[in-house]
Amino acid sequence: MDPRSVVHCDPEILFGTPVFVGTRVPSQILFEFLAAGDSLETFLDAFPSVKREQAIAAIELAARALAEGAPRVGER
C-alpha cells in the first residue's frame, strides 16, 4: 500500500496531527490501543472509518522505520 494512502497531515484536520487518510482518526491511537494490549480488531471496531489495510500498513511502516533507524552491530 502506498504510504500516502495510509496516513497524512493536513493543517485543516486536527491542526496537522497525522491521521489515517479519509478519516479524522489520529494514527497514534492505533499504537496506543496496541500498547494497551488491545487487538487490531478492537481498534477497527472502535474506529470503523479506518480500513484494515490502512492499519496494517501503518504498523508495517512503523516497523520499517524502526528497523531502518536501529543501530547496526558495532555502531553507536
N, CA, C and O atoms as a Tripos MOL2 file, in Angstrom:
@<TRIPOS>MOLECULE
protein
  304   303    76     0     0
PROTEIN
NO_CHARGES

@<TRIPOS>ATOM
      1 N           0.8450   -1.1830    0.0000 N.3       1 MET1
      2 CA          0.0000    0.0000    0.0000 C.3       1 MET1
      3 C           0.8850    1.2390    0.0000 C.2       1 MET1
      4 O           1.8760    1.3140    0.7270 O.2       1 MET1
      5 N           0.5200    2.1840   -0.8070 N.am      2 ASP2
      6 CA          1.2550    3.4470   -0.9080 C.3       2 ASP2
      7 C           1.1590    4.1870    0.4260 C.2       2 ASP2
      8 O           0.0540    4.4100    0.9200 O.2       2 ASP2
      9 N           2.2970    4.5730    1.0230 N.am      3 PRO3
     10 CA          2.2600    5.2790    2.3100 C.3       3 PRO3
     11 C           1.3690    6.5190    2.2940 C.2       3 PRO3
     12 O           0.8190    6.8970    3.3290 O.2       3 PRO3
     13 N           1.2210    7.1510    1.1380 N.am      4 ARG4
     14 CA          0.3800    8.3530    1.0510 C.3       4 ARG4
     15 C          -1.1040    8.0290    1.2040 C.2       4 ARG4
     16 O          -1.9120    8.9290    1.4370 O.2       4 ARG4
     17 N          -1.4720    6.7490    1.0740 N.am      5 SER5
     18 CA         -2.8690    6.3650    1.2560 C.3       5 SER5
     19 C          -3.1200    5.8140    2.6550 C.2       5 SER5
     20 O          -4.2110    5.3290    2.9540 O.2       5 SER5
     21 N          -2.1050    5.8930    3.5050 N.am      6 VAL6
     22 CA         -2.2210    5.3590    4.8640 C.3       6 VAL6
     23 C          -2.4340    6.4950    5.8680 C.2       6 VAL6
     24 O          -3.4820    6.5660    6.5100 O.2       6 VAL6
     25 N          -1.4590    7.3700    6.0010 N.am      7 VAL7
     26 CA         -1.5010    8.4560    6.9810 C.3       7 VAL7
     27 C          -1.0580    9.7480    6.2970 C.2       7 VAL7
     28 O          -0.1680    9.7460    5.4460 O.2       7 VAL7
     29 N          -1.6890   10.8360    6.6830 N.am      8 HIS8
     30 CA         -1.2480   12.1340    6.1660 C.3       8 HIS8
     31 C          -1.4900   13.2150    7.2050 C.2       8 HIS8
     32 O          -2.2220   13.0150    8.1750 O.2       8 HIS8
     33 N          -0.8700   14.3530    6.9880 N.am      9 CYS9
     34 CA         -1.0220   15.5250    7.8520 C.3       9 CYS9
     35 C          -1.6050   16.6470    7.0160 C.2       9 CYS9
     36 O          -1.1330   16.9360    5.9160 O.2       9 CYS9
     37 N          -2.6230   17.2650    7.5460 N.am     10 ASP10
     38 CA         -3.2680   18.3940    6.8800 C.3      10 ASP10
     39 C          -3.5720   19.4220    7.9610 C.2      10 ASP10
     40 O          -4.2710   19.1110    8.9260 O.2      10 ASP10
     41 N          -3.0600   20.6370    7.8180 N.am     11 PRO11
     42 CA         -3.2980   21.6370    8.8490 C.3      11 PRO11
     43 C          -4.7880   21.9110    9.0940 C.2      11 PRO11
     44 O          -5.1500   22.4570   10.1360 O.2      11 PRO11
     45 N          -5.6370   21.5430    8.1600 N.am     12 GLU12
     46 CA         -7.0820   21.7490    8.3020 C.3      12 GLU12
     47 C          -7.7470   20.6190    9.0920 C.2      12 GLU12
     48 O          -8.9120   20.7360    9.4720 O.2      12 GLU12
     49 N          -7.0200   19.5290    9.3400 N.am     13 ILE13
     50 CA         -7.5760   18.3850   10.0740 C.3      13 ILE13
     51 C          -6.7910   18.2120   11.3630 C.2      13 ILE13
     52 O          -5.6070   17.8760   11.3400 O.2      13 ILE13
     53 N          -7.4550   18.4440   12.4820 N.am     14 LEU14
     54 CA         -6.8440   18.2860   13.8110 C.3      14 LEU14
     55 C          -5.4930   18.9870   13.9220 C.2      14 LEU14
     56 O          -4.5510   18.4590   14.5130 O.2      14 LEU14
     57 N          -5.4170   20.1750   13.3480 N.am     15 PHE15
     58 CA         -4.2170   21.0280   13.4380 C.3      15 PHE15
     59 C          -2.9560   20.3490   12.9010 C.2      15 PHE15
     60 O          -1.8540   20.6130   13.3830 O.2      15 PHE15
     61 N          -3.1150   19.4780   11.9060 N.am     16 GLY16
     62 CA         -1.9570   18.8380   11.2860 C.3      16 GLY16
     63 C          -1.5120   17.5540   11.9500 C.2      16 GLY16
     64 O          -0.4660   17.0120   11.5920 O.2      16 GLY16
     65 N          -2.2740   17.0490   12.9070 N.am     17 THR17
     66 CA         -1.9590   15.7660   13.5320 C.3      17 THR17
     67 C          -2.0080   14.6810   12.4660 C.2      17 THR17
     68 O          -2.9340   14.6760   11.6540 O.2      17 THR17
     69 N          -1.0460   13.7630   12.4370 N.am     18 PRO18
     70 CA         -1.1120   12.6620   11.4600 C.3      18 PRO18
     71 C          -2.3780   11.8190   11.6900 C.2      18 PRO18
     72 O          -2.6050   11.3000   12.7830 O.2      18 PRO18
     73 N          -3.1840   11.6990   10.6450 N.am     19 VAL19
     74 CA         -4.4220   10.9250   10.7050 C.3      19 VAL19
     75 C          -4.4480    9.9160    9.5600 C.2      19 VAL19
     76 O          -3.7460   10.0660    8.5610 O.2      19 VAL19
     77 N          -5.2710    8.8900    9.7300 N.am     20 PHE20
     78 CA         -5.4760    7.9460    8.6340 C.3      20 PHE20
     79 C          -6.1940    8.6700    7.5150 C.2      20 PHE20
     80 O          -7.1610    9.3920    7.7580 O.2      20 PHE20
     81 N          -5.7280    8.4810    6.2920 N.am     21 VAL21
     82 CA         -6.3090    9.1440    5.1240 C.3      21 VAL21
     83 C          -7.8060    8.8410    5.0500 C.2      21 VAL21
     84 O          -8.2300    7.6970    5.2110 O.2      21 VAL21
     85 N          -8.5910    9.8800    4.8050 N.am     22 GLY22
     86 CA        -10.0290    9.7410    4.6740 C.3      22 GLY22
     87 C         -10.7700    9.7340    5.9950 C.2      22 GLY22
     88 O         -11.9820    9.5240    6.0310 O.2      22 GLY22
     89 N         -10.0370    9.9660    7.0970 N.am     23 THR23
     90 CA        -10.6530    9.9670    8.4240 C.3      23 THR23
     91 C         -10.1370   11.1590    9.2240 C.2      23 THR23
     92 O          -9.3160   11.9480    8.7530 O.2      23 THR23
     93 N         -10.6430   11.2590   10.4390 N.am     24 ARG24
     94 CA        -10.1080   12.2190   11.4080 C.3      24 ARG24
     95 C          -9.5220   11.4480   12.5870 C.2      24 ARG24
     96 O          -9.4330   11.9700   13.6990 O.2      24 ARG24
     97 N          -9.1230   10.2030   12.3350 N.am     25 VAL25
     98 CA         -8.5910    9.3320   13.3820 C.3      25 VAL25
     99 C          -7.0700    9.4620   13.4160 C.2      25 VAL25
    100 O          -6.3990    9.0860   12.4550 O.2      25 VAL25
    101 N          -6.5180    9.9880   14.5050 N.am     26 PRO26
    102 CA         -5.0640   10.0970   14.6120 C.3      26 PRO26
    103 C          -4.4160    8.7070   14.5660 C.2      26 PRO26
    104 O          -4.8840    7.7710   15.2150 O.2      26 PRO26
    105 N          -3.3610    8.5910   13.8080 N.am     27 SER27
    106 CA         -2.6780    7.2980   13.6870 C.3      27 SER27
    107 C          -2.1140    6.8500   15.0240 C.2      27 SER27
    108 O          -2.0060    5.6480   15.2680 O.2      27 SER27
    109 N          -1.7560    7.7740   15.8880 N.am     28 GLN28
    110 CA         -1.1990    7.4460   17.1960 C.3      28 GLN28
    111 C          -2.1520    6.5760   18.0120 C.2      28 GLN28
    112 O          -1.7090    5.7640   18.8250 O.2      28 GLN28
    113 N          -3.4490    6.7400   17.8010 N.am     29 ILE29
    114 CA         -4.4230    5.9690   18.5770 C.3      29 ILE29
    115 C          -4.2690    4.4710   18.3210 C.2      29 ILE29
    116 O          -4.4400    3.6660   19.2350 O.2      29 ILE29
    117 N          -3.9480    4.0960   17.0880 N.am     30 LEU30
    118 CA         -3.7200    2.6760   16.8000 C.3      30 LEU30
    119 C          -2.6280    2.1290   17.7070 C.2      30 LEU30
    120 O          -2.7960    1.0660   18.3050 O.2      30 LEU30
    121 N          -1.5230    2.8350   17.8150 N.am     31 PHE31
    122 CA         -0.3960    2.3560   18.6130 C.3      31 PHE31
    123 C          -0.7160    2.3940   20.1090 C.2      31 PHE31
    124 O          -0.2140    1.5670   20.8700 O.2      31 PHE31
    125 N          -1.5360    3.3340   20.5260 N.am     32 GLU32
    126 CA         -1.9650    3.3720   21.9230 C.3      32 GLU32
    127 C          -2.8380    2.1560   22.2550 C.2      32 GLU32
    128 O          -2.6910    1.5570   23.3210 O.2      32 GLU32
    129 N          -3.7410    1.7970   21.3470 N.am     33 PHE33
    130 CA         -4.5640    0.6010   21.5440 C.3      33 PHE33
    131 C          -3.6780   -0.6340   21.6530 C.2      33 PHE33
    132 O          -3.8320   -1.4400   22.5710 O.2      33 PHE33
    133 N          -2.7530   -0.7760   20.7140 N.am     34 LEU34
    134 CA         -1.8920   -1.9590   20.7100 C.3      34 LEU34
    135 C          -1.0130   -2.0010   21.9580 C.2      34 LEU34
    136 O          -0.8240   -3.0650   22.5470 O.2      34 LEU34
    137 N          -0.4810   -0.8610   22.3610 N.am     35 ALA35
    138 CA          0.3730   -0.8040   23.5530 C.3      35 ALA35
    139 C          -0.4150   -1.1590   24.8120 C.2      35 ALA35
    140 O           0.1480   -1.6860   25.7720 O.2      35 ALA35
    141 N          -1.7050   -0.8710   24.8090 N.am     36 ALA36
    142 CA         -2.5550   -1.1820   25.9600 C.3      36 ALA36
    143 C          -2.9800   -2.6510   25.9780 C.2      36 ALA36
    144 O          -3.6510   -3.1040   26.9050 O.2      36 ALA36
    145 N          -2.5790   -3.3860   24.9370 N.am     37 GLY37
    146 CA         -2.9160   -4.8060   24.8820 C.3      37 GLY37
    147 C          -4.1740   -5.1140   24.0990 C.2      37 GLY37
    148 O          -4.6110   -6.2640   24.0490 O.2      37 GLY37
    149 N          -4.7630   -4.0930   23.4840 N.am     38 ASP38
    150 CA         -5.9540   -4.3200   22.6720 C.3      38 ASP38
    151 C          -5.5560   -4.9170   21.3270 C.2      38 ASP38
    152 O          -4.4380   -4.7160   20.8530 O.2      38 ASP38
    153 N          -6.4610   -5.6340   20.7330 N.am     39 SER39
    154 CA         -6.1970   -6.2500   19.4330 C.3      39 SER39
    155 C          -6.4690   -5.2610   18.3070 C.2      39 SER39
    156 O          -7.1030   -4.2230   18.4990 O.2      39 SER39
    157 N          -5.9780   -5.6080   17.1470 N.am     40 LEU40
    158 CA         -6.2680   -4.8080   15.9530 C.3      40 LEU40
    159 C          -7.7720   -4.7820   15.7230 C.2      40 LEU40
    160 O          -8.3250   -3.7550   15.3300 O.2      40 LEU40
    161 N          -8.4380   -5.9110   15.9680 N.am     41 GLU41
    162 CA         -9.8950   -5.9770   15.7970 C.3      41 GLU41
    163 C         -10.6060   -4.9790   16.6980 C.2      41 GLU41
    164 O         -11.5680   -4.3360   16.2780 O.2      41 GLU41
    165 N         -10.1400   -4.8450   17.9310 N.am     42 THR42
    166 CA        -10.7460   -3.9000   18.8640 C.3      42 THR42
    167 C         -10.6130   -2.4830   18.3390 C.2      42 THR42
    168 O         -11.5650   -1.7040   18.3800 O.2      42 THR42
    169 N          -9.4140   -2.1500   17.8390 N.am     43 PHE43
    170 CA         -9.1940   -0.8260   17.2610 C.3      43 PHE43
    171 C         -10.1300   -0.5970   16.0790 C.2      43 PHE43
    172 O         -10.7860    0.4410   15.9980 O.2      43 PHE43
    173 N         -10.1930   -1.5580   15.1660 N.am     44 LEU44
    174 CA        -11.0200   -1.4020   13.9710 C.3      44 LEU44
    175 C         -12.5010   -1.3070   14.3180 C.2      44 LEU44
    176 O         -13.2490   -0.5880   13.6550 O.2      44 LEU44
    177 N         -12.9240   -2.0200   15.3450 N.am     45 ASP45
    178 CA        -14.3190   -1.9170   15.7870 C.3      45 ASP45
    179 C         -14.6040   -0.5280   16.3560 C.2      45 ASP45
    180 O         -15.6860    0.0230   16.1530 O.2      45 ASP45
    181 N         -13.6300    0.0300   17.0670 N.am     46 ALA46
    182 CA        -13.8040    1.3550   17.6710 C.3      46 ALA46
    183 C         -13.7420    2.4690   16.6330 C.2      46 ALA46
    184 O         -14.3510    3.5230   16.8160 O.2      46 ALA46
    185 N         -13.0060    2.2410   15.5390 N.am     47 PHE47
    186 CA        -12.8160    3.2630   14.5010 C.3      47 PHE47
    187 C         -13.1060    2.6600   13.1260 C.2      47 PHE47
    188 O         -12.1800    2.4190   12.3510 O.2      47 PHE47
    189 N         -14.3750    2.4160   12.8190 N.am     48 PRO48
    190 CA        -14.7260    1.7360   11.5670 C.3      48 PRO48
    191 C         -14.3710    2.5100   10.3000 C.2      48 PRO48
    192 O         -14.3950    1.9420    9.2080 O.2      48 PRO48
    193 N         -14.0400    3.7950   10.4250 N.am     49 SER49
    194 CA        -13.6600    4.5550    9.2290 C.3      49 SER49
    195 C         -12.2390    4.2120    8.7760 C.2      49 SER49
    196 O         -11.8590    4.5200    7.6460 O.2      49 SER49
    197 N         -11.4560    3.5780    9.6470 N.am     50 VAL50
    198 CA        -10.1040    3.1540    9.2810 C.3      50 VAL50
    199 C         -10.2030    1.7720    8.6510 C.2      50 VAL50
    200 O         -10.7900    0.8550    9.2240 O.2      50 VAL50
    201 N          -9.6260    1.6370    7.4750 N.am     51 LYS51
    202 CA         -9.6300    0.3460    6.7870 C.3      51 LYS51
    203 C          -8.5550   -0.5560    7.3720 C.2      51 LYS51
    204 O          -7.4870   -0.0960    7.7760 O.2      51 LYS51
    205 N          -8.8570   -1.8520    7.4090 N.am     52 ARG52
    206 CA         -7.8970   -2.8400    7.9090 C.3      52 ARG52
    207 C          -6.5510   -2.6900    7.1910 C.2      52 ARG52
    208 O          -5.4980   -2.7430    7.8260 O.2      52 ARG52
    209 N          -6.5880   -2.5030    5.8780 N.am     53 GLU53
    210 CA         -5.3580   -2.3820    5.0950 C.3      53 GLU53
    211 C          -4.5360   -1.1770    5.5440 C.2      53 GLU53
    212 O          -3.3070   -1.2350    5.5810 O.2      53 GLU53
    213 N          -5.2210   -0.0830    5.8850 N.am     54 GLN54
    214 CA         -4.5180    1.1070    6.3710 C.3      54 GLN54
    215 C          -3.8320    0.8290    7.7050 C.2      54 GLN54
    216 O          -2.6780    1.2100    7.9020 O.2      54 GLN54
    217 N          -4.5310    0.1720    8.6120 N.am     55 ALA55
    218 CA         -3.9680   -0.1030    9.9330 C.3      55 ALA55
    219 C          -2.7530   -1.0230    9.8190 C.2      55 ALA55
    220 O          -1.7240   -0.7820   10.4500 O.2      55 ALA55
    221 N          -2.8770   -2.0640    9.0240 N.am     56 ILE56
    222 CA         -1.7550   -2.9920    8.8430 C.3      56 ILE56
    223 C          -0.5830   -2.2760    8.1850 C.2      56 ILE56
    224 O           0.5680   -2.4630    8.5800 O.2      56 ILE56
    225 N          -0.8790   -1.4590    7.1830 N.am     57 ALA57
    226 CA          0.1910   -0.7110    6.5080 C.3      57 ALA57
    227 C           0.8700    0.2510    7.4750 C.2      57 ALA57
    228 O           2.0870    0.4250    7.4090 O.2      57 ALA57
    229 N           0.1140    0.8780    8.3670 N.am     58 ALA58
    230 CA          0.7150    1.7940    9.3490 C.3      58 ALA58
    231 C           1.6650    1.0420   10.2680 C.2      58 ALA58
    232 O           2.7470    1.5370   10.5810 O.2      58 ALA58
    233 N           1.2710   -0.1440   10.7000 N.am     59 ILE59
    234 CA          2.1390   -0.9640   11.5510 C.3      59 ILE59
    235 C           3.4040   -1.3560   10.7910 C.2      59 ILE59
    236 O           4.5070   -1.2840   11.3330 O.2      59 ILE59
    237 N           3.2420   -1.7670    9.5480 N.am     60 GLU60
    238 CA          4.4020   -2.1500    8.7410 C.3      60 GLU60
    239 C           5.3290   -0.9650    8.4910 C.2      60 GLU60
    240 O           6.5500   -1.1170    8.5440 O.2      60 GLU60
    241 N           4.7660    0.2150    8.2200 N.am     61 LEU61
    242 CA          5.5890    1.4080    8.0050 C.3      61 LEU61
    243 C           6.3650    1.7640    9.2710 C.2      61 LEU61
    244 O           7.5400    2.1230    9.2030 O.2      61 LEU61
    245 N           5.7110    1.6630   10.4150 N.am     62 ALA62
    246 CA          6.3860    1.9620   11.6860 C.3      62 ALA62
    247 C           7.5060    0.9570   11.9450 C.2      62 ALA62
    248 O           8.5970    1.3360   12.3700 O.2      62 ALA62
    249 N           7.2390   -0.3110   11.6910 N.am     63 ALA63
    250 CA          8.2610   -1.3430   11.8920 C.3      63 ALA63
    251 C           9.4520   -1.1000   10.9770 C.2      63 ALA63
    252 O          10.5990   -1.2290   11.4040 O.2      63 ALA63
    253 N           9.1910   -0.7510    9.7310 N.am     64 ARG64
    254 CA         10.2650   -0.4900    8.7760 C.3      64 ARG64
    255 C          11.0840    0.7290    9.2050 C.2      64 ARG64
    256 O          12.3120    0.7200    9.1160 O.2      64 ARG64
    257 N          10.4030    1.7710    9.6670 N.am     65 ALA65
    258 CA         11.1040    2.9850   10.1070 C.3      65 ALA65
    259 C          11.9900    2.6810   11.3120 C.2      65 ALA65
    260 O          13.1110    3.1830   11.3990 O.2      65 ALA65
    261 N          11.4980    1.8690   12.2320 N.am     66 LEU66
    262 CA         12.3050    1.4990   13.4000 C.3      66 LEU66
    263 C          13.5040    0.6570   12.9840 C.2      66 LEU66
    264 O          14.6140    0.8610   13.4770 O.2      66 LEU66
    265 N          13.2800   -0.2830   12.0830 N.am     67 ALA67
    266 CA         14.3700   -1.1510   11.6350 C.3      67 ALA67
    267 C          15.4450   -0.3520   10.8990 C.2      67 ALA67
    268 O          16.6370   -0.6040   11.0710 O.2      67 ALA67
    269 N          15.0220    0.6050   10.0830 N.am     68 GLU68
    270 CA         15.9850    1.4160    9.3290 C.3      68 GLU68
    271 C          16.7640    2.3460   10.2340 C.2      68 GLU68
    272 O          17.9080    2.6900    9.9380 O.2      68 GLU68
    273 N          16.1480    2.7630   11.3510 N.am     69 GLY69
    274 CA         16.8150    3.6830   12.2460 C.3      69 GLY69
    275 C          17.5950    3.0140   13.3540 C.2      69 GLY69
    276 O          18.2900    3.6820   14.1200 O.2      69 GLY69
    277 N          17.4880    1.6930   13.4470 N.am     70 ALA70
    278 CA         18.1700    0.9670   14.5150 C.3      70 ALA70
    279 C          19.6640    0.9130   14.2380 C.2      70 ALA70
    280 O          20.0740    0.7260   13.0920 O.2      70 ALA70
    281 N          20.4850    1.0760   15.2770 N.am     71 PRO71
    282 CA         21.9290    0.9810   15.0600 C.3      71 PRO71
    283 C          22.3410   -0.4380   14.6750 C.2      71 PRO71
    284 O          21.7560   -1.4080   15.1570 O.2      71 PRO71
    285 N          23.3120   -0.5570   13.8350 N.am     72 ARG72
    286 CA         23.8410   -1.8560   13.4060 C.3      72 ARG72
    287 C          24.8520   -2.3390   14.4400 C.2      72 ARG72
    288 O          25.3910   -1.5370   15.2030 O.2      72 ARG72
    289 N          25.1050   -3.6070   14.4680 N.am     73 VAL73
    290 CA         26.0950   -4.1580   15.3880 C.3      73 VAL73
    291 C          27.4200   -3.4400   15.1880 C.2      73 VAL73
    292 O          27.9080   -3.3240   14.0640 O.2      73 VAL73
    293 N          27.9900   -2.9670   16.2660 N.am     74 GLY74
    294 CA         29.2580   -2.2580   16.1750 C.3      74 GLY74
    295 C          29.1080   -0.7550   16.0170 C.2      74 GLY74
    296 O          30.0790   -0.0150   16.1750 O.2      74 GLY74
    297 N          27.8900   -0.2910   15.7030 N.am     75 GLU75
    298 CA         27.6510    1.1500   15.5740 C.3      75 GLU75
    299 C          27.2380    1.7200   16.9150 C.2      75 GLU75
    300 O          26.7620    0.9990   17.7920 O.2      75 GLU75
    301 N          27.4190    2.9830   17.0620 N.am     76 ARG76
    302 CA         26.9420    3.6800   18.2630 C.3      76 ARG76
    303 C          26.0980    4.8360   17.8750 C.2      76 ARG76
    304 O          25.5980    5.5540   18.7410 O.2      76 ARG76
@<TRIPOS>BOND
     1     1     2 1
     2     2     3 1
     3     3     4 2
     4     3     5 am
     5     5     6 1
     6     6     7 1
     7     7     8 2
     8     7     9 am
     9     9    10 1
    10    10    11 1
    11    11    12 2
    12    11    13 am
    13    13    14 1
    14    14    15 1
    15    15    16 2
    16    15    17 am
    17    17    18 1
    18    18    19 1
    19    19    20 2
    20    19    21 am
    21    21    22 1
    22    22    23 1
    23    23    24 2
    24    23    25 am
    25    25    26 1
    26    26    27 1
    27    27    28 2
    28    27    29 am
    29    29    30 1
    30    30    31 1
    31    31    32 2
    32    31    33 am
    33    33    34 1
    34    34    35 1
    35    35    36 2
    36    35    37 am
    37    37    38 1
    38    38    39 1
    39    39    40 2
    40    39    41 am
    41    41    42 1
    42    42    43 1
    43    43    44 2
    44    43    45 am
    45    45    46 1
    46    46    47 1
    47    47    48 2
    48    47    49 am
    49    49    50 1
    50    50    51 1
    51    51    52 2
    52    51    53 am
    53    53    54 1
    54    54    55 1
    55    55    56 2
    56    55    57 am
    57    57    58 1
    58    58    59 1
    59    59    60 2
    60    59    61 am
    61    61    62 1
    62    62    63 1
    63    63    64 2
    64    63    65 am
    65    65    66 1
    66    66    67 1
    67    67    68 2
    68    67    69 am
    69    69    70 1
    70    70    71 1
    71    71    72 2
    72    71    73 am
    73    73    74 1
    74    74    75 1
    75    75    76 2
    76    75    77 am
    77    77    78 1
    78    78    79 1
    79    79    80 2
    80    79    81 am
    81    81    82 1
    82    82    83 1
    83    83    84 2
    84    83    85 am
    85    85    86 1
    86    86    87 1
    87    87    88 2
    88    87    89 am
    89    89    90 1
    90    90    91 1
    91    91    92 2
    92    91    93 am
    93    93    94 1
    94    94    95 1
    95    95    96 2
    96    95    97 am
    97    97    98 1
    98    98    99 1
    99    99   100 2
   100    99   101 am
   101   101   102 1
   102   102   103 1
   103   103   104 2
   104   103   105 am
   105   105   106 1
   106   106   107 1
   107   107   108 2
   108   107   109 am
   109   109   110 1
   110   110   111 1
   111   111   112 2
   112   111   113 am
   113   113   114 1
   114   114   115 1
   115   115   116 2
   116   115   117 am
   117   117   118 1
   118   118   119 1
   119   119   120 2
   120   119   121 am
   121   121   122 1
   122   122   123 1
   123   123   124 2
   124   123   125 am
   125   125   126 1
   126   126   127 1
   127   127   128 2
   128   127   129 am
   129   129   130 1
   130   130   131 1
   131   131   132 2
   132   131   133 am
   133   133   134 1
   134   134   135 1
   135   135   136 2
   136   135   137 am
   137   137   138 1
   138   138   139 1
   139   139   140 2
   140   139   141 am
   141   141   142 1
   142   142   143 1
   143   143   144 2
   144   143   145 am
   145   145   146 1
   146   146   147 1
   147   147   148 2
   148   147   149 am
   149   149   150 1
   150   150   151 1
   151   151   152 2
   152   151   153 am
   153   153   154 1
   154   154   155 1
   155   155   156 2
   156   155   157 am
   157   157   158 1
   158   158   159 1
   159   159   160 2
   160   159   161 am
   161   161   162 1
   162   162   163 1
   163   163   164 2
   164   163   165 am
   165   165   166 1
   166   166   167 1
   167   167   168 2
   168   167   169 am
   169   169   170 1
   170   170   171 1
   171   171   172 2
   172   171   173 am
   173   173   174 1
   174   174   175 1
   175   175   176 2
   176   175   177 am
   177   177   178 1
   178   178   179 1
   179   179   180 2
   180   179   181 am
   181   181   182 1
   182   182   183 1
   183   183   184 2
   184   183   185 am
   185   185   186 1
   186   186   187 1
   187   187   188 2
   188   187   189 am
   189   189   190 1
   190   190   191 1
   191   191   192 2
   192   191   193 am
   193   193   194 1
   194   194   195 1
   195   195   196 2
   196   195   197 am
   197   197   198 1
   198   198   199 1
   199   199   200 2
   200   199   201 am
   201   201   202 1
   202   202   203 1
   203   203   204 2
   204   203   205 am
   205   205   206 1
   206   206   207 1
   207   207   208 2
   208   207   209 am
   209   209   210 1
   210   210   211 1
   211   211   212 2
   212   211   213 am
   213   213   214 1
   214   214   215 1
   215   215   216 2
   216   215   217 am
   217   217   218 1
   218   218   219 1
   219   219   220 2
   220   219   221 am
   221   221   222 1
   222   222   223 1
   223   223   224 2
   224   223   225 am
   225   225   226 1
   226   226   227 1
   227   227   228 2
   228   227   229 am
   229   229   230 1
   230   230   231 1
   231   231   232 2
   232   231   233 am
   233   233   234 1
   234   234   235 1
   235   235   236 2
   236   235   237 am
   237   237   238 1
   238   238   239 1
   239   239   240 2
   240   239   241 am
   241   241   242 1
   242   242   243 1
   243   243   244 2
   244   243   245 am
   245   245   246 1
   246   246   247 1
   247   247   248 2
   248   247   249 am
   249   249   250 1
   250   250   251 1
   251   251   252 2
   252   251   253 am
   253   253   254 1
   254   254   255 1
   255   255   256 2
   256   255   257 am
   257   257   258 1
   258   258   259 1
   259   259   260 2
   260   259   261 am
   261   261   262 1
   262   262   263 1
   263   263   264 2
   264   263   265 am
   265   265   266 1
   266   266   267 1
   267   267   268 2
   268   267   269 am
   269   269   270 1
   270   270   271 1
   271   271   272 2
   272   271   273 am
   273   273   274 1
   274   274   275 1
   275   275   276 2
   276   275   277 am
   277   277   278 1
   278   278   279 1
   279   279   280 2
   280   279   281 am
   281   281   282 1
   282   282   283 1
   283   283   284 2
   284   283   285 am
   285   285   286 1
   286   286   287 1
   287   287   288 2
   288   287   289 am
   289   289   290 1
   290   290   291 1
   291   291   292 2
   292   291   293 am
   293   293   294 1
   294   294   295 1
   295   295   296 2
   296   295   297 am
   297   297   298 1
   298   298   299 1
   299   299   300 2
   300   299   301 am
   301   301   302 1
   302   302   303 1
   303   303   304 2
@<TRIPOS>SUBSTRUCTURE
     1 MET1         2 RESIDUE 1 A MET
     2 ASP2         6 RESIDUE 1 A ASP
     3 PRO3        10 RESIDUE 1 A PRO
     4 ARG4        14 RESIDUE 1 A ARG
     5 SER5        18 RESIDUE 1 A SER
     6 VAL6        22 RESIDUE 1 A VAL
     7 VAL7        26 RESIDUE 1 A VAL
     8 HIS8        30 RESIDUE 1 A HIS
     9 CYS9        34 RESIDUE 1 A CYS
    10 ASP10       38 RESIDUE 1 A ASP
    11 PRO11       42 RESIDUE 1 A PRO
    12 GLU12       46 RESIDUE 1 A GLU
    13 ILE13       50 RESIDUE 1 A ILE
    14 LEU14       54 RESIDUE 1 A LEU
    15 PHE15       58 RESIDUE 1 A PHE
    16 GLY16       62 RESIDUE 1 A GLY
    17 THR17       66 RESIDUE 1 A THR
    18 PRO18       70 RESIDUE 1 A PRO
    19 VAL19       74 RESIDUE 1 A VAL
    20 PHE20       78 RESIDUE 1 A PHE
    21 VAL21       82 RESIDUE 1 A VAL
    22 GLY22       86 RESIDUE 1 A GLY
    23 THR23       90 RESIDUE 1 A THR
    24 ARG24       94 RESIDUE 1 A ARG
    25 VAL25       98 RESIDUE 1 A VAL
    26 PRO26      102 RESIDUE 1 A PRO
    27 SER27      106 RESIDUE 1 A SER
    28 GLN28      110 RESIDUE 1 A GLN
    29 ILE29      114 RESIDUE 1 A ILE
    30 LEU30      118 RESIDUE 1 A LEU
    31 PHE31      122 RESIDUE 1 A PHE
    32 GLU32      126 RESIDUE 1 A GLU
    33 PHE33      130 RESIDUE 1 A PHE
    34 LEU34      134 RESIDUE 1 A LEU
    35 ALA35      138 RESIDUE 1 A ALA
    36 ALA36      142 RESIDUE 1 A ALA
    37 GLY37      146 RESIDUE 1 A GLY
    38 ASP38      150 RESIDUE 1 A ASP
    39 SER39      154 RESIDUE 1 A SER
    40 LEU40      158 RESIDUE 1 A LEU
    41 GLU41      162 RESIDUE 1 A GLU
    42 THR42      166 RESIDUE 1 A THR
    43 PHE43      170 RESIDUE 1 A PHE
    44 LEU44      174 RESIDUE 1 A LEU
    45 ASP45      178 RESIDUE 1 A ASP
    46 ALA46      182 RESIDUE 1 A ALA
    47 PHE47      186 RESIDUE 1 A PHE
    48 PRO48      190 RESIDUE 1 A PRO
    49 SER49      194 RESIDUE 1 A SER
    50 VAL50      198 RESIDUE 1 A VAL
    51 LYS51      202 RESIDUE 1 A LYS
    52 ARG52      206 RESIDUE 1 A ARG
    53 GLU53      210 RESIDUE 1 A GLU
    54 GLN54      214 RESIDUE 1 A GLN
    55 ALA55      218 RESIDUE 1 A ALA
    56 ILE56      222 RESIDUE 1 A ILE
    57 ALA57      226 RESIDUE 1 A ALA
    58 ALA58      230 RESIDUE 1 A ALA
    59 ILE59      234 RESIDUE 1 A ILE
    60 GLU60      238 RESIDUE 1 A GLU
    61 LEU61      242 RESIDUE 1 A LEU
    62 ALA62      246 RESIDUE 1 A ALA
    63 ALA63      250 RESIDUE 1 A ALA
    64 ARG64      254 RESIDUE 1 A ARG
    65 ALA65      258 RESIDUE 1 A ALA
    66 LEU66      262 RESIDUE 1 A LEU
    67 ALA67      266 RESIDUE 1 A ALA
    68 GLU68      270 RESIDUE 1 A GLU
    69 GLY69      274 RESIDUE 1 A GLY
    70 ALA70      278 RESIDUE 1 A ALA
    71 PRO71      282 RESIDUE 1 A PRO
    72 ARG72      286 RESIDUE 1 A ARG
    73 VAL73      290 RESIDUE 1 A VAL
    74 GLY74      294 RESIDUE 1 A GLY
    75 GLU75      298 RESIDUE 1 A GLU
    76 ARG76      302 RESIDUE 1 A ARG
